[in-house]
């Protein structure tokens, strides 16, 4: 599997969140599509916040719980943003696991 790197162009710029989130859900009706489209600016801003926080954490990264606590986001807001960043190849799962308050 080839993972995209933030450094493909030779820069070390961590300030490049996605232009728009991947896959805002909708049920394929016109109303649902419009609602999803109306959320793009907010979802993009949330994805940028998640991206920057994880980037600041360095190689240790951050758990969903840590991102949610630091950014004051609910899981229902944070997880889709993190997943879109992951699907876009901007972040990856380190494979590391650590306990959280819920464990």
N, C-alpha and C positions, 0 to 999 in steps of 0.2 A: 504494500500500500504506500503510495506516495503522499506525504503530508505537505501541504503548502507551508511555507515558512514566512514569517513576518519580514525576513531579511533577504528575500529572493532578489531584490534589486540592489543589494549591497549596503543598504542603509540599516541603521539601528533604531529607526523611528517606531516607537510603540504607540504613537498617536494616530493609528489608522483603523478606526472601527469600520464596520461594514457600512456601505452607503445606505442600505435599507435592510431590515431584518428579513430572514428567510422564512417563508411559509406562514404568514399570519393566517390562522384558521378561519374558515368560513364554510357554510353548508351549500355553496353553489347557487344560492338564490341571489337575486340582484340586491336585495336589502342587506343580506349578510356580506356580500362583496363590498358594498359601499361602507358598511360598518368597519370591515377589516381595513379598507383603504384609509378611512379616517383615522385609524390608529397608527399608521406608519410613522408620523412624526414622533409621537410619544414612545412607541416601541423602539424607534431608532435611538432616541435620547437615552432610554433605559439600557439598550444594548451597549451604547458607548460608555455609560457609567459602569456597567458590569465589566466590560473589556478593560477599561483603565484600572479598575480596582484589581482585577486578576493580574494584569501586567505589573502593577506595582508590587505584588506579592512575590514576584520573581519565580525561581524554579520550584519553590515550595507550593506555589499556587494557593488556591482557596477552595474550601468546600462550599456547597450551595448554602449551607447554614451560615458560614462566615460571611459570604457575600450579602446575604439577606440581612444579617445583623448590622454589618457595617454601613450598608446603603439604605437601610430602613425600608426594604422591599419585602413584600409577601412572597412566598414560594410560588404562588400562581403568576406573579409578575416576573420574578427572577429566572426561574427554570426555563421558560421558553426563550428568554433572551440568551441565556448561557447555551442552550441547545442550538440556537441559530448560529451563534459564534463558532461553536464546535463543528456544526455541519458545513460552515463556510471555510473551515480550516484555519481560522484565526487563533483558536485555542485548541488544546488537546487534553485528553484525560491523561494525567501523569501515571495512573495506575496505583498511586499511593492512597492509602486509606487512613483516616484518623478519627478518633471518637469526637462526637459533638455532644451538646447538652441532651439530645434526644436518644443517644445510644446507651 
